[in-house]
Amino acid sequence: GRSQAGGGQEALLELREELERAALETRELRRELQEALAQMPDGDLRGLLEERYLIGRSKHELMERYCLSERSYYRRLTQAARCLDRCSTFFRAPF
């Protein structure tokens, strides 16, 4: 009876804390990514990454918006990711 209800409440509190930690971590990662994107010199490549991964536009929306074939879309996305990697330390593991 009572111990089960208490255990359920405890599990809910633990879940809530875990979700709050995950939300905080997500906000921090998003902020770090935005800072890394801000260091990219190519505005088109930066825009492509922002629209795809921060705003959540679909591949097809972006292909239309940037007038790209599917092959060109993936090529630009790869260029953008490489540029982001060169311009920031966001994806590098800490030593």
Beta strands, then each sheet from edge to edge (+ up, - down):
end
